[in-house]
Amino acid sequence: MRPNFTLMAASVLGLLLMSGVFFNIAQATNYVGRYDGEWDTCTTWGTCRMDSGESAINMYVGCDSSSCSNLTYSSDSTFTSLQYNPDEDISNSYQIKDSDNYQMWFQTAILAKGSNNCIEFTIQIYDDGGNTVGDGGIVLPSGDSPEFWTSSCYTVDGAFLYSDSTYNAAVWSDTEYTNSNGYVDDVCFYVDGGGYSGYGDSGTKCEDPITYYSVDDYWLRSNLCLCGVDSGNTTFTGGAGQMYINSDIDMYTISPPIDPSTKENSNMEYGCFTGNGSNEQYQYFGLSDEC
């Protein structure tokens, strides 16, 4: 259990909101759905690791009403997810292999269902099985199956809300910790409800993937996917906010992947990351803030 990460203070959020400046760091355009900009610990392809450190994605679901709105979507039959996705090509080339010599694929995610403010946390490990990860047809060796750890449902009132007077936005946080070998050895999750009054939170929930799965997985170049879990396109009807990346070491913004490692998608659009080369970066997301 290592819930020692610190969420950014509301005063900092307010300061960034007031600045409202975008810096076009990456070269690609149209950051939509799963095609969010990636981040890495260096700029040399495939060689970067997060050794003995932590890397967090903190998403403020809403913020000041002049630029943000509640997160809503057209269908409530599935979960909205904030996924900490690895880069597919780097995973296939540099992630460790399982006992059948297949590359492993590792991700963590926060799952949220708006109808009852149900929050779940999950750690997922697949092997490639000879197919391209994310192509909708993952084939696993005989007797193998995807490995999932998923928490029980935590009710967090205001998980999709903001307050336009106090910047009391809902916060979703997913932090991955690594050991000296660069393997993810702990993952901690936290969701705090937003709104005008003091809504509840999930508490900090941590799980050790090495102990749970008895395998080692590297932290590798990653990106955000704010999307559904229905293996297709989740259409948001409203919603905007800010996405933060915090780490123990400086991070570098990379253009969106050509081959994203998730098959889920959405119509959510992303602004370019601000803070390239630092240990704290952020970007806006919404339905009209395309990079």
VOBA-1610 file (N, C-alpha, C; in pm, whole numbers, padded with zeros to 5 digits, always signed):
BEGIN
Met+00084-00119+00000Met+00000+00000+00000Met+00088+00125+00000Arg+00079+00204-00105Arg+00161+00324-00111Arg+00079+00444-00157Pro-00023+00482-00083Pro-00104+00597-00126Pro-00040+00728-00090Asn+00086+00748-00133Asn+00158+00868-00093Asn+00159+00975-00200Phe+00080+00955-00308Phe+00075+01059-00408Phe-00020+01167-00361Thr+00001+01290-00410Thr-00077+01405-00367Thr-00151+01464-00485Leu-00283+01474-00474Leu-00360+01537-00579Leu-00333+01687-00579Met-00337+01747-00695Met-00309+01888-00708Met-00417+01969-00639Ala-00377+02076-00573Ala-00470+02159-00495Ala-00564+02235-00587Ala-00681+02268-00532Ala-00780+02340-00613Ala-00729+02476-00655Ser-00643+02537-00573Ser-00590+02667-00610Ser-00503+02659-00733Val-00428+02548-00746Val-00346+02529-00865Val-00434+02511-00986Leu-00541+02433-00970Leu-00634+02413-01080Leu-00692+02546-01125Gly-00732+02630-01029Gly-00787+02760-01065Gly-00689+02845-01140Leu-00560+02842-01099Leu-00457+02919-01166Leu-00441+02876-01310Leu-00440+02744-01333Leu-00425+02694-01470Leu-00546+02728-01554Leu-00664+02725-01493Leu-00784+02760-01566Leu-00780+02904-01613Met-00727+02991-01528Met-00720+03132-01563Met-00622+03156-01676Ser-00516+03072-01683Ser-00418+03094-01788Ser-00475+03060-01925Gly-00541+02943-01935Gly-00611+02903-02057Gly-00525+02904-02181Val-00395+02871-02169Val-00303+02878-02283Val-00269+02738-02330Phe-00273+02715-02461Phe-00232+02588-02520Phe-00096+02604-02586Phe-00010+02505-02568Phe+00118+02502-02636Phe+00119+02379-02726Asn+00133+02400-02854Asn+00126+02289-02949Asn+00260+02216-02950Ile+00271+02117-02861Ile+00396+02044-02846Ile+00411+01937-02954Ala+00311+01851-02966Ala+00319+01742-03062Ala+00284+01790-03202Gln+00322+01713-03299Gln+00306+01754-03439Gln+00174+01707-03499Ala+00120+01598-03449Ala-00003+01545-03509Ala-00123+01631-03472Thr-00229+01615-03547Thr-00352+01690-03519Thr-00467+01593-03498Asn-00582+01649-03461Asn-00703+01569-03442Asn-00687+01465-03331Tyr-00664+01512-03210Tyr-00655+01423-03095Tyr-00797+01388-03052Val-00853+01282-03105Val-00992+01246-03079Val-00999+01104-03025Gly-01088+01082-02927Gly-01112+00949-02875Gly-00990+00886-02814Arg-00941+00779-02873Arg-00823+00711-02821Arg-00693+00772-02870Tyr-00701+00871-02959Tyr-00581+00928-03019Tyr-00530+01048-02941Asp-00513+01030-02812Asp-00460+01132-02724Asp-00306+01130-02732Gly-00243+01244-02708Gly-00098+01247-02707Gly-00040+01154-02601Glu+00074+01094-02630Glu+00141+01004-02536Glu+00245+01079-02454Trp+00295+01013-02350Trp+00408+01068-02275Trp+00506+00957-02241Asp+00631+00995-02223Asp+00737+00898-02200Asp+00844+00962-02112Thr+00937+00880-02062Thr+01041+00930-01974Thr+01165+00977-02050Cys+01169+00954-02180Cys+01277+01004-02264Cys+01224+01011-02406Thr+01306+01051-02500Thr+01260+01067-02638Thr+01316+00961-02732Thr+01390+00864-02679Thr+01445+00757-02761Thr+01350+00639-02762Trp+01303+00603-02879Trp+01196+00504-02893Trp+01233+00371-02830Gly+01147+00327-02736Gly+01158+00192-02682Gly+01255+00173-02568Thr+01340+00271-02538Thr+01444+00251-02437Thr+01408+00311-02302Cys+01295+00380-02293Cys+01261+00455-02171Cys+01198+00363-02066Arg+01229+00390-01940Arg+01170+00317-01829Arg+01139+00416-01716Met+01045+00378-01631Met+01019+00451-01509Met+01072+00365-01395Asp+01195+00393-01350Asp+01260+00311-01250Asp+01244+00373-01111Ser+01194+00294-01017Ser+01180+00336-00877Ser+01109+00470-00866Gly+00996+00481-00930Gly+00925+00608-00928Gly+00775+00590-00935Glu+00707+00700-00963Glu+00563+00694-00977Glu+00520+00785-01091Ser+00413+00746-01158Ser+00356+00823-01266Ser+00205+00821-01247Ala+00145+00938-01240Ala+00002+00947-01211Ala-00071+01020-01322Ile-00193+00976-01351Ile-00282+01054-01435Ile-00398+01099-01347Asn-00416+01229-01337Asn-00522+01287-01255Asn-00615+01364-01347Met-00741+01321-01356Met-00835+01384-01446Met-00938+01463-01366Tyr-00947+01591-01394Tyr-01052+01674-01338Tyr-01169+01672-01436Val-01277+01604-01396Val-01388+01580-01488Val-01455+01710-01529Gly-01464+01805-01440Gly-01524+01933-01473Gly-01441+02045-01414Cys-01469+02167-01456Cys-01400+02281-01398Cys-01490+02403-01410Asp-01433+02520-01425Asp-01512+02641-01433Asp-01614+02631-01546Ser-01739+02671-01518Ser-01848+02650-01614Ser-01831+02730-01741Ser-01744+02830-01741Ser-01723+02906-01864Ser-01652+02824-01970Ser-01584+02717-01929Ser-01511+02636-02026Ser-01537+02487-02012Cys-01607+02446-01907Cys-01624+02303-01884Cys-01768+02270-01848Ser-01802+02144-01857Ser-01937+02101-01826Ser-01934+01960-01768Asn-02049+01918-01715Asn-02059+01782-01663Asn-02030+01681-01772Leu-01976+01569-01732Leu-01947+01462-01826Leu-02072+01375-01840Thr-02130+01375-01958Thr-02249+01294-01985Thr-02231+01223-02117Tyr-02303+01115-02137Tyr-02294+01045-02264Tyr-02430+00988-02300Ser-02447+00955-02426Ser-02580+00926-02480Ser-02637+00795-02429Ser-02554+00700-02398Ser-02602+00570-02352Ser-02544+00539-02216Asp-02628+00498-02123Asp-02582+00464-01989Asp-02574+00313-01969Ser-02567+00241-02080Ser-02564+00095-02072Ser-02424+00039-02052Thr-02325+00126-02056Thr-02188+00081-02040Thr-02112+00179-01952Phe-01991+00145-01918Phe-01910+00229-01832Phe-01826+00327-01915Thr-01808+00445-01861Thr-01705+00535-01911Thr-01573+00495-01844Ser-01463+00498-01918Ser-01336+00455-01860Ser-01226+00558-01884Leu-01140+00571-01785Leu-01016+00646-01798Leu-00905+00542-01797Gln-00843+00518-01912Gln-00748+00409-01927Gln-00605+00461-01941Tyr-00517+00396-01869Tyr-00374+00425-01873Tyr-00315+00327-01974Asn-00315+00365-02102Asn-00283+00271-02209Asn-00135+00270-02245Pro-00076+00153-02266Pro+00059+00146-02320Pro+00057+00164-02471Asp+00169+00204-02526Asp+00185+00211-02670Asp+00195+00068-02725Glu+00116+00038-02827Glu+00110-00099-02880Glu+00244-00145-02937Asp+00304-00061-03023Asp+00427-00104-03090Asp+00540-00124-02989Ile+00550-00033-02892Ile+00655-00047-02791Ile+00629-00168-02702Ser+00502-00191-02669Ser+00469-00309-02588Ser+00508-00437-02661Asn+00475-00444-02790Asn+00508-00565-02866Asn+00658-00586-02880Ser+00733-00477-02879Ser+00878-00488-02900Ser+00958-00500-02770Tyr+00909-00437-02661Tyr+00992-00425-02542Tyr+00930-00479-02414Gln+00799-00509-02415Gln+00740-00564-02293Gln+00790-00707-02273Ile+00788-00754-02149Ile+00835-00889-02121Ile+00742-00992-02185Lys+00788-01115-02193Lys+00709-01223-02253Lys+00661-01319-02145Asp+00549-01388-02175Asp+00497-01486-02082Asp+00566-01621-02105Ser+00517-01723-02034Ser+00580-01854-02042Ser+00568-01918-02180Asp+00472-01871-02261Asp+00456-01922-02397Asp+00525-01833-02500Asn+00610-01741-02449Asn+00691-01653-02534Asn+00609-01549-02609Tyr+00492-01513-02556Tyr+00412-01405-02612Tyr+00436-01277-02534Gln+00436-01164-02605Gln+00450-01035-02539Gln+00331-01008-02448Met+00359-00950-02333Met+00253-00912-02241Met+00206-00770-02272Trp+00084-00744-02235Trp+00023-00611-02254Trp-00045-00574-02124Phe-00011-00458-02069Phe-00050-00420-01933Phe-00118-00284-01935Gln-00233-00272-01866Gln-00295-00141-01851Gln-00374-00135-01721Thr-00397-00013-01675Thr-00483+00010-01560Thr-00593+00106-01601Ala-00705+00104-01529Ala-00817+00187-01570Ala-00911+00214-01454Ile-00979+00327-01462Ile-01090+00361-01373Ile-01218+00348-01455Leu-01315+00276-01405Leu-01442+00257-01472Leu-01552+00328-01392Ala-01637+00402-01460Ala-01741+00478-01391Ala-01872+00469-01467Lys-01980+00445-01395Lys-02112+00439-01456Lys-02199+00549-01397Gly-02247+00638-01483Gly-02315+00757-01437Gly-02449+00734-01374Ser-02517+00623-01411Ser-02653+00603-01362Ser-02659+00586-01211Asn-02555+00528-01152Asn-02556+00507-01007Asn-02424+00549-00942Asn-02342+00627-01013Asn-02213+00672-00962Asn-02127+00556-00914Cys-02136+00445-00985Cys-02057+00326-00951Cys-01916+00341-01007Ile-01817+00329-00920Ile-01676+00340-00959Ile-01608+00206-00936Glu-01539+00157-01038Glu-01459+00036-01024Glu-01317+00065-01071Phe-01220-00006-01016Phe-01081+00006-01055Phe-01034-00128-01110Thr-00948-00123-01211Thr-00906-00250-01272Thr-00761-00245-01318Ile-00695-00360-01306Ile-00563-00384-01362Ile-00579-00502-01457Gln-00528-00489-01579Gln-00550-00590-01681Gln-00418-00628-01747Ile-00399-00757-01764Ile-00281-00808-01834Ile-00328-00909-01939Tyr-00286-00887-02062Tyr-00312-00980-02172Tyr-00177-01028-02226Asp-00179-01139-02296Asp-00067-01166-02384Asp-00116-01156-02527Asp-00022-01134-02618Asp-00059-01100-02756Asp-00112-01221-02832Gly-00067-01337-02799Gly-00114-01457-02865Gly-00087-01461-03014Gly+00009-01382-03060Gly+00044-01381-03201Gly-00036-01282-03282Asn-00138-01219-03226Asn-00218-01120-03296Asn-00182-00979-03249Thr-00227-00880-03322Thr-00203-00742-03284Thr-00294-00705-03168Val-00235-00654-03062Val-00314-00610-02948Val-00405-00496-02991Gly-00532-00504-02954Gly-00625-00396-02985Gly-00698-00412-03115Asp-00676-00523-03187Asp-00743-00537-03317Asp-00880-00605-03305Gly-00924-00633-03181Gly-01054-00695-03160Gly-01052-00845-03175Gly-00934-00904-03199Gly-00928-01049-03219Gly-00811-01111-03146Ile-00791-01074-03020Ile-00680-01128-02943Ile-00700-01278-02923Val-00602-01356-02960Val-00608-01501-02943Val-00502-01541-02841Leu-00544-01606-02735Leu-00452-01645-02630Leu-00415-01792-02645Pro-00296-01832-02599Pro-00257-01973-02607Pro-00357-02061-02533Ser-00359-02186-02569Ser-00453-02280-02510Ser-00439-02282-02358Gly-00551-02265-02290Gly-00550-02268-02144Gly-00526-02133-02081Asp-00485-02034-02158Asp-00460-01901-02104Asp-00584-01814-02119Ser-00591-01710-02040Ser-00700-01613-02050Ser-00650-01479-02002Pro-00717-01369-02038Pro-00676-01239-01985Pro-00684-01239-01833Glu-00592-01170-01771Glu-00591-01159-01625Glu-00648-01023-01585Phe-00748-01025-01498Phe-00810-00901-01454Phe-00815-00897-01301Trp-00778-00786-01245Trp-00817-00755-01108Trp-00912-00637-01117Thr-01032-00652-01064Thr-01130-00545-01065Thr-01189-00531-00926Ser-01192-00408-00877Ser-01245-00383-00744Ser-01396-00399-00742Ser-01453-00399-00625Ser-01598-00392-00612Ser-01644-00251-00650Cys-01774-00233-00660Cys-01830-00104-00700Cys-01833-00010-00580Tyr-01768+00105-00593Tyr-01771+00207-00490Tyr-01864+00319-00535Thr-01961+00352-00453Thr-02053+00460-00488Thr-01991+00593-00451Val-01969+00678-00550Val-01910+00810-00528Val-02006+00913-00586Asp-02085+00977-00501Asp-02177+01079-00548Asp-02099+01195-00608Gly-02147+01246-00720Gly-02080+01359-00785Gly-01959+01320-00866Ala-01949+01192-00907Ala-01831+01146-00981Ala-01819+01213-01117Phe-01926+01271-01169Phe-01924+01335-01300Phe-01949+01485-01291Leu-01941+01544-01170Leu-01987+01681-01151Leu-01874+01780-01130Tyr-01908+01909-01145Tyr-01819+02019-01115Tyr-01896+02122-01034Ser-01825+02218-00982Ser-01887+02334-00918Ser-01833+02459-00985Asp-01922+02546-01033Asp-01875+02663-01105Asp-01838+02779-01013Ser-01842+02757-00884Ser-01806+02865-00792Ser-01681+02836-00711Thr-01651+02709-00689Thr-01536+02673-00605Thr-01434+02586-00677Tyr-01454+02561-00805Tyr-01367+02470-00881Tyr-01361+02332-00819Asn-01468+02294-00752Asn-01473+02163-00687Asn-01508+02056-00789Ala-01416+02029-00877Ala-01439+01930-00983Ala-01421+01790-00928Ala-01494+01696-00986Ala-01467+01555-00957Ala-01326+01521-01007Val-01255+01438-00932Val-01118+01401-00965Val-01107+01250-00972Trp-01052+01200-01082Trp-01021+01058-01097Trp-00868+01046-01103Ser-00810+00962-01021Ser-00664+00951-01016Ser-00621+00804-01022Asp-00521+00777-01108Asp-00467+00643-01130Asp-00316+00656-01127Thr-00251+00596-01027Thr-00106+00609-01010Thr-00038+00474-01019Glu+00064+00464-01104Glu+00142+00342-01118Glu+00280+00365-01057Tyr+00321+00274-00970Tyr+00452+00279-00906Tyr+00543+00171-00965Thr+00671+00199-00972Thr+00764+00101-01027Thr+00878+00073-00929Asn+00940-00044-00946Asn+01058-00078-00866Asn+01184-00044-00944Ser+01299-00083-00891Ser+01427-00044-00952Ser+01449-00108-01088Asn+01373-00211-01121Asn+01383-00275-01252Asn+01288-00215-01355Gly+01206-00119-01313Gly+01111-00058-01404Gly+00979-00133-01413Tyr+00959-00236-01329Tyr+00835-00311-01329Tyr+00730-00240-01243Val+00606-00243-01286Val+00498-00184-01207Val+00470-00276-01089Asp+00496-00228-00968Asp+00480-00313-00850Asp+00370-00265-00756Asp+00299-00160-00794Asp+00186-00114-00715Asp+00105-00017-00800Val-00026-00023-00788Val-00115+00070-00856Val-00216+00120-00755Cys-00234+00251-00747Cys-00328+00308-00652Cys-00431+00395-00725Phe-00556+00383-00685Phe-00668+00454-00748Phe-00740+00540-00645Tyr-00802+00646-00696Tyr-00879+00734-00608Tyr-00977+00814-00692Val-01101+00825-00646Val-01201+00910-00712Val-01269+00995-00606Asp-01276+01124-00632Asp-01337+01220-00541Asp-01452+01289-00613Gly-01571+01289-00554Gly-01687+01350-00617Gly-01682+01501-00614Gly-01737+01565-00718Gly-01741+01710-00725Gly-01879+01763-00692Gly-01897+01893-00714Gly-02025+01957-00688Gly-02014+02062-00580Tyr-02125+02121-00546Tyr-02126+02231-00451Tyr-02104+02184-00308Ser-02158+02070-00273Ser-02145+02021-00136Ser-02037+01915-00129Gly-02004+01874-00011Gly-01894+01781+00008Gly-01933+01638-00023Tyr-01924+01600-00148Tyr-01955+01462-00185Tyr-01845+01368-00137Gly-01876+01239-00139Gly-01783+01141-00087Gly-01674+01104-00186Asp-01588+01013-00144Asp-01482+00964-00231Asp-01469+00814-00214Ser-01391+00754-00300Ser-01375+00609-00300Ser-01276+00562-00194Gly-01199+00656-00138Gly-01083+00616-00062Gly-00975+00569-00157Thr-00854+00555-00110Thr-00743+00511-00194Thr-00735+00359-00193Lys-00742+00300-00312Lys-00737+00155-00325Lys-00612+00117-00403Cys-00531+00027-00346Cys-00404-00011-00409Cys-00399-00163-00430Glu-00330-00202-00535Glu-00311-00344-00565Glu-00172-00363-00625Asp-00106-00472-00588Asp+00027-00504-00638Asp+00014-00604-00752Pro+00035-00562-00878Pro+00016-00656-00990Pro+00118-00769-00990Ile+00239-00746-00939Ile+00340-00852-00937Ile+00294-00966-00847Thr+00242-00931-00729Thr+00193-01034-00637Thr+00067-01100-00690Tyr-00023-01019-00746Tyr-00152-01072-00790Tyr-00138-01163-00911Tyr-00055-01123-01008Tyr-00043-01198-01133Tyr+00078-01290-01138Ser+00172-01271-01046Ser+00298-01347-01047Ser+00375-01326-01176Val+00363-01207-01235Val+00442-01170-01353Val+00491-01028-01336Asp+00594-00993-01412Asp+00649-00859-01411Asp+00614-00788-01541Asp+00571-00663-01531Asp+00540-00584-01649Asp+00605-00447-01637Tyr+00670-00405-01745Tyr+00735-00275-01747Tyr+00632-00162-01754Trp+00667-00047-01693Trp+00600+00078-01726Trp+00659+00122-01859Leu+00571+00146-01959Leu+00614+00187-02091Leu+00536+00311-02134Arg+00583+00371-02241Arg+00516+00488-02299Arg+00365+00471-02298Ser+00293+00572-02251Ser+00150+00558-02227Ser+00072+00678-02277Asn-00058+00658-02288Asn-00147+00768-02323Asn-00281+00750-02254Leu-00363+00852-02261Leu-00496+00850-02202Leu-00599+00802-02302Cys-00697+00726-02257Cys-00817+00702-02337Cys-00936+00730-02247Leu-01009+00836-02275Leu-01135+00863-02206Leu-01244+00814-02300Cys-01295+00696-02274Cys-01381+00630-02372Cys-01473+00531-02301Gly-01540+00448-02378Gly-01628+00348-02322Gly-01557+00215-02308Val-01628+00116-02262Val-01572-00019-02255Val-01659-00114-02335Asp-01724-00061-02438Asp-01816-00139-02520Asp-01754-00184-02651Ser-01620-00177-02658Ser-01547-00219-02778Ser-01588-00142-02902Gly-01636-00019-02881Gly-01678+00061-02994Gly-01672+00208-02960Asn-01763+00284-03017Asn-01761+00428-03002Asn-01864+00473-02899Thr-01818+00533-02791Thr-01906+00592-02692Thr-01922+00741-02723Thr-02044+00786-02743Thr-02070+00924-02781Thr-02102+01007-02657Phe-02016+01103-02629Phe-02042+01196-02519Phe-02131+01309-02569Thr-02230+01346-02488Thr-02319+01457-02522Thr-02280+01585-02453Gly-02187+01577-02361Gly-02136+01695-02291Gly-02016+01655-02210Gly-01942+01753-02166Gly-01829+01722-02079Gly-01701+01786-02124Ala-01625+01832-02030Ala-01494+01890-02056Ala-01420+01897-01924Gly-01293+01917-01931Gly-01213+01924-01810Gly-01066+01928-01841Gln-00986+01887-01745Gln-00841+01890-01759Gln-00781+01758-01714Met-00673+01723-01779Met-00604+01598-01754Met-00461+01630-01716Tyr-00414+01577-01602Tyr-00279+01604-01553Tyr-00197+01477-01550Ile-00070+01490-01581Ile+00026+01382-01567Ile+00132+01430-01469Asn+00152+01357-01362Asn+00253+01390-01262Asn+00347+01272-01249Ser+00475+01297-01235Ser+00570+01187-01219Ser+00688+01233-01137Asp+00771+01136-01095Asp+00891+01167-01018Asp+01002+01222-01105Ile+00996+01195-01235Ile+01100+01243-01325Ile+01034+01317-01441Asp+01114+01387-01518Asp+01061+01465-01630Asp+01003+01371-01736Met+00895+01418-01799Met+00826+01340-01901Met+00827+01419-02032Tyr+00817+01345-02143Tyr+00823+01408-02274Tyr+00697+01373-02354Thr+00641+01475-02416Thr+00519+01458-02493Thr+00552+01402-02630Ile+00478+01300-02669Ile+00495+01234-02797Ile+00364+01247-02875Ser+00372+01254-03007Ser+00250+01259-03087Ser+00166+01134-03062Pro+00036+01141-03092Pro-00050+01024-03070Pro+00001+00903-03146Pro-00022+00783-03094Pro+00030+00662-03159Pro-00039+00637-03293Ile+00038+00582-03385Ile-00021+00540-03512Ile-00107+00415-03490Asp-00061+00329-03400Asp-00133+00206-03367Asp-00172+00208-03220Pro-00285+00268-03185Pro-00326+00272-03045Pro-00349+00133-02991Ser-00323+00114-02862Ser-00335-00019-02803Ser-00471-00042-02740Thr-00569+00038-02774Thr-00704+00013-02725Thr-00802+00012-02841Lys-00899-00078-02834Lys-00999-00084-02939Lys-01120+00003-02905Glu-01130+00050-02779Glu-01238+00140-02743Glu-01215+00277-02804Asn-01322+00354-02816Asn-01310+00485-02878Asn-01420+00575-02825Ser-01415+00703-02860Ser-01519+00798-02824Ser-01505+00921-02912Asn-01594+01016-02895Asn-01586+01142-02968Asn-01520+01252-02886Met-01464+01218-02771Met-01396+01317-02688Met-01271+01368-02758Glu-01249+01500-02752Glu-01134+01561-02819Glu-01037+01615-02714Tyr-00909+01620-02753Tyr-00805+01657-02659Tyr-00726+01778-02707Gly-00687+01863-02613Gly-00594+01970-02643Gly-00452+01919-02632Cys-00357+01997-02682Cys-00217+01956-02675Cys-00165+01967-02532Phe-00070+01883-02497Phe-00010+01887-02365Phe+00072+02014-02345Thr+00065+02068-02226Thr+00149+02179-02183Thr+00248+02126-02079Gly+00375+02166-02089Gly+00474+02125-01991Gly+00568+02019-02040Asn+00589+02009-02171Asn+00679+01909-02226Asn+00817+01920-02162Gly+00874+01806-02119Gly+01006+01804-02058Gly+01006+01829-01909Ser+00890+01840-01848Ser+00881+01861-01703Ser+00813+01740-01639Asn+00806+01741-01506Asn+00743+01628-01438Asn+00596+01653-01411Glu+00541+01759-01472Glu+00400+01788-01456Glu+00348+01845-01588Gln+00255+01776-01650Gln+00198+01820-01775Gln+00046+01819-01764Tyr-00020+01897-01848Tyr-00165+01892-01849Tyr-00218+01925-01988Gln-00341+01883-02012Gln-00410+01914-02136Gln-00559+01928-02105Tyr-00630+01997-02192Tyr-00774+02006-02181Tyr-00838+01894-02263Phe-00960+01858-02226Phe-01038+01768-02310Phe-01182+01819-02315Gly-01250+01788-02422Gly-01388+01834-02439Gly-01440+01793-02574Leu-01550+01854-02613Leu-01610+01821-02741Leu-01577+01924-02849Ser-01493+02023-02817Ser-01458+02124-02915Ser-01320+02180-02895Asp-01233+02106-02824Asp-01098+02154-02793Asp-00992+02070-02863Glu-01019+02037-02987Glu-00929+01952-03064Glu-00791+02014-03077Cys-00688+01930-03065Cys-00551+01978-03075Cys-00519+02022-03218
//
